[in-house]
Amino acid sequence: MEGNIQSNQASDDMDLLHIDLGLDVIGERADLGDGPFSRNVLRKQRNWERQVAAKKSRRKEEKERRKLNRVTEKGDSVDSPQLSKRVIKAIVNERLAEAQSTGPKLCVDLSMTDFMSDKEVSRLAGQIRRLYGSNKKASRPFHLFLTDLKEDSRIYRECIRMNEGFLNYKLDIREETCLDLFPAETVVYLTPDAKEALQALDPNKVYVLGGLVDESVQKTLSLSRARALSVQTARLPIDEFMSKKSNDKNFHSKILAINQVFDILLTFGETSRWTEALQAWFPPGKGYVVTPECIEEETSRLHLNSR
């Protein structure tokens, strides 16, 4: 394979050498003066220049294609400094396109924005931008849906205003509810007020995040929404893998922004470790920490399951 690449490279180099020599001859003839002959020479010169540019472009594209294939085969991060912006964009587009066909599904339910102030709606639009940015960087992205997103709504206008290229995001923008799109038995609504902890990510389930920024802390709002839909509920396993940590304000909260919940789900999907996902993305200011005992216990369990 490597020999063929070197052979093709040598062949291209010889072609470019012939083209360059031809350009030198044409250049000499072009000095002969005006008239039909000189116009023919210039026309040939432009043709040679196009061939040179085309060969250089093909060579560059082939080099970047080989880079792209190596990265996609390994599942590497798109943050590698060795990759050009063009290659990174191609990798991201390929992964997102594949996710829309075979990736796990996640909806952001935007039906509750009537309970929010204008400031909260703006913050939610920013969280949607960060959530989408995380999905673009993921080696295993989700197939994202923004549901209950109507064109005449405040959140739609804020997403357009705040998020450049929003309408070109590679996700599904739908006015319907999640139940209009998926069977109720497949839907799992993630809410901090649920009794059951999320144990694993089931590829046959559709996970729903409540699109809610609630500075006034209207408790159980997302749980009420899930009950109205009559769907299964679950919470992040914070109690199972984290403990309260004392702080000056004695503040402890399990309420997270939708992009923070999403980052935890992404990391768990890639590592199968809740301790790693929570340690990486659960904000330290919330007053909870992953304990060494939980890390050891999860590691032991994963080791036993892998036997």
C-alpha positions in Angstrom: 0.0 0.0 0.0 2.8 2.4 1.1 4.7 1.5 -2.2 1.6 2.4 -4.3 1.3 5.8 -2.5 5.0 6.6 -3.1 4.7 5.5 -6.7 1.6 7.7 -7.2 3.4 10.6 -5.5 6.4 10.2 -7.8 4.1 10.1 -10.9 2.4 13.3 -9.8 5.7 15.0 -9.2 6.9 14.1 -12.8 3.6 15.4 -14.2 4.0 18.7 -12.3 7.6 18.9 -13.5 6.4 18.5 -17.2 3.8 21.1 -16.6 6.3 23.5 -15.1 8.6 23.0 -18.1 5.8 23.6 -20.4 4.9 26.8 -18.6 8.5 28.0 -19.1 8.4 27.4 -22.8 5.0 29.1 -23.1 6.3 32.0 -21.1 9.1 32.5 -23.5 6.8 32.4 -26.5 4.4 34.9 -24.8 7.1 37.5 -25.1 6.9 37.4 -28.9 4.1 40.0 -29.0 0.4 40.5 -29.6 -1.8 38.8 -32.1 -3.5 35.4 -32.6 -0.4 33.4 -31.7 0.1 35.1 -28.4 -3.6 34.7 -27.5 -3.3 30.9 -28.2 -0.2 30.8 -26.0 -2.0 32.6 -23.2 -4.9 30.3 -23.5 -2.6 27.2 -23.2 -0.9 28.8 -20.3 -4.1 29.2 -18.4 -5.0 25.6 -19.2 -1.6 24.5 -17.8 -2.2 26.6 -14.7 -5.5 24.9 -14.1 -4.0 21.5 -14.4 -1.3 22.4 -11.9 -3.9 23.7 -9.4 -6.1 20.6 -9.9 -3.2 18.2 -9.3 -2.1 20.1 -6.2 -5.7 20.1 -4.9 -6.2 16.4 -5.5 -2.9 15.6 -3.7 -4.0 17.7 -0.7 -7.5 16.1 -0.6 -6.0 12.6 -0.7 -3.6 13.5 2.1 -6.5 14.8 4.3 -8.7 11.8 3.3 -6.1 9.5 4.7 -5.9 11.5 7.9 -9.7 11.4 8.2 -9.8 7.6 7.7 -7.1 7.1 10.4 -9.0 9.3 12.9 -12.5 7.8 12.3 -11.1 4.2 12.5 -9.5 5.0 15.9 -12.4 7.0 17.2 -10.0 9.8 18.3 -11.0 13.2 19.5 -11.5 16.0 16.9 -9.5 18.3 19.1 -6.2 16.9 17.9 -3.8 19.8 16.9 -2.5 17.7 14.0 -5.8 17.9 12.1 -6.7 20.8 9.8 -10.0 22.6 10.2 -11.2 21.0 7.0 -10.5 17.4 8.3 -12.1 18.2 11.7 -15.3 19.5 10.0 -15.4 16.4 7.8 -15.1 14.1 10.9 -17.7 16.0 12.8 -20.2 15.9 9.9 -19.6 12.2 9.3 -20.1 11.3 13.0 -23.3 13.5 13.3 -24.7 12.0 10.1 -24.1 8.5 11.4 -25.7 9.5 14.8 -28.8 10.6 13.0 -29.1 7.1 11.5 -27.9 4.8 14.3 -27.0 6.9 17.4 -28.8 7.0 20.8 -31.7 9.4 20.8 -32.1 12.4 23.1 -34.8 15.0 23.2 -34.8 18.4 24.8 -38.4 19.1 25.8 -39.0 22.9 25.3 -42.7 22.9 26.3 -42.1 24.6 29.7 -40.7 28.0 28.5 -44.0 29.7 29.4 -43.0 29.2 33.1 -39.7 31.1 32.5 -38.6 34.7 32.4 -37.0 36.3 29.4 -33.6 36.1 31.2 -34.2 32.3 31.9 -35.1 31.8 28.2 -31.9 33.4 27.1 -29.9 31.2 29.4 -31.6 28.1 28.1 -30.7 29.2 24.5 -27.1 29.4 25.6 -27.3 25.9 27.2 -28.7 24.5 24.0 -25.7 25.9 22.2 -23.2 24.4 24.6 -25.1 21.0 24.5 -24.8 21.0 20.7 -21.1 21.9 20.9 -20.5 18.9 23.2 -22.3 16.6 20.8 -20.1 17.8 17.9 -17.0 17.0 19.8 -18.2 13.5 21.0 -16.7 10.4 19.5 -20.2 8.8 19.9 -22.7 11.6 19.5 -26.4 11.4 20.2 -29.2 12.0 17.7 -30.6 15.2 19.1 -34.2 16.4 18.9 -35.5 19.8 20.1 -39.2 19.1 20.6 -42.1 21.5 21.2 -40.0 24.2 19.5 -42.5 26.5 17.7 -41.3 29.2 15.4 -43.4 31.9 17.2 -41.9 31.0 20.6 -39.5 33.1 22.7 -37.0 30.2 22.9 -36.9 29.8 19.1 -36.2 33.5 18.6 -33.5 33.5 21.3 -31.8 30.5 19.7 -31.8 32.3 16.3 -30.5 35.5 17.9 -27.9 34.0 20.2 -26.7 30.9 18.4 -24.9 31.5 15.1 -25.9 29.0 12.4 -28.7 27.6 14.6 -30.9 26.6 11.7 -27.9 24.6 10.3 -27.4 22.6 13.4 -27.3 18.9 12.6 -30.3 18.0 14.8 -34.0 17.7 14.5 -36.1 20.7 15.3 -39.7 19.6 15.8 -42.9 21.4 16.9 -44.4 18.0 18.1 -43.9 16.5 21.5 -41.6 13.6 22.1 -44.7 11.3 22.3 -45.7 12.4 18.8 -42.4 11.1 17.6 -41.8 8.0 19.7 -43.8 5.3 21.5 -44.5 6.1 25.2 -42.9 2.8 26.3 -39.5 3.9 24.8 -39.4 7.3 26.5 -37.4 7.9 29.7 -37.8 11.4 31.1 -34.7 12.5 33.2 -35.7 14.6 36.2 -33.8 15.1 39.5 -37.1 14.4 41.3 -37.5 10.8 40.0 -37.3 7.9 42.5 -35.3 5.5 40.3 -31.7 6.1 39.3 -30.5 5.7 35.8 -28.3 2.6 35.7 -27.3 2.4 32.0 -28.1 3.9 28.6 -30.4 1.6 26.6 -30.0 2.1 22.8 -33.7 1.3 22.4 -34.8 4.1 24.7 -35.3 7.8 24.0 -34.0 10.0 26.7 -35.7 13.4 27.4 -34.2 16.4 29.2 -36.6 19.1 30.4 -35.6 22.3 28.8 -35.9 24.4 32.0 -34.0 27.2 33.6 -35.7 27.9 36.9 -34.1 30.5 39.0 -37.1 30.7 41.3 -36.8 26.9 41.9 -40.3 25.7 41.1 -39.9 22.2 42.4 -41.0 19.0 40.6 -41.9 21.0 37.4 -40.1 18.5 35.1 -41.5 15.5 37.1 -45.0 16.9 36.7 -44.4 17.2 32.9 -43.2 13.6 32.8 -46.3 12.4 34.7 -48.5 14.4 32.3 -46.9 12.4 29.5 -47.3 9.1 31.4 -43.7 8.1 30.7 -41.0 6.4 32.7 -38.7 8.7 34.8 -35.2 8.4 36.0 -32.5 10.6 37.7 -28.8 10.7 37.5 -27.3 8.3 40.1 -25.9 11.2 42.2 -26.9 9.6 45.5 -25.3 6.3 44.5 -21.9 7.7 43.5 -21.5 11.0 45.3 -21.6 12.3 48.8 -22.2 15.7 50.3 -19.2 17.9 50.9 -19.2 20.5 53.7 -18.8 24.1 52.5 -19.1 27.6 54.0 -22.6 28.2 52.7 -23.8 24.6 53.5 -25.1 24.6 50.0 -26.0 21.3 48.3 -27.9 21.0 45.0 -28.6 18.3 42.4 -30.1 20.7 39.9 -28.0 20.8 36.8 -28.2 22.7 33.5 -29.2 20.6 30.5 -25.8 20.8 28.9 -24.2 19.6 32.2 -26.6 16.6 32.3 -25.8 15.9 28.7 -22.0 16.0 29.2 -22.4 13.5 32.0 -24.5 11.2 29.7 -22.0 11.6 26.9 -19.0 10.6 29.1 -20.9 7.7 30.6 -21.8 6.5 27.1 -18.1 6.5 26.2 -16.7 5.1 29.4 -19.5 3.1 31.1 -18.3 4.7 34.4 -20.7 7.0 36.3 -17.9 8.0 38.7 -15.8 9.2 35.8 -18.7 11.1 34.2 -19.8 12.7 37.5 -16.3 13.6 38.5 -15.7 15.3 35.2 -18.9 17.3 34.8 -20.7 17.7 38.1 -20.0 21.3 39.2 -17.9 21.4 42.4 -19.9 24.4 43.6 -23.0 22.2 44.0 -21.6 20.6 47.2 -21.2 17.0 46.1 -18.1 14.9 45.4 -17.4 11.4 44.1 -15.9 9.3 46.9 -12.9 7.0 46.5 -15.0 4.2 47.8 -17.5 4.6 45.0 -14.7 4.7 42.4 -13.3 1.4 43.8 -16.7 -0.2 44.0 -17.6 0.7 40.4 -14.2 -0.5 39.1 -14.5 -3.8 40.9 -18.1 -4.3 39.5 -17.0 -3.5 36.0 -14.0 -5.9 36.3 -16.3 -8.7 37.5 -18.8 -8.0 34.6 -16.0 -8.2 32.0 -15.0 -11.7 33.0 
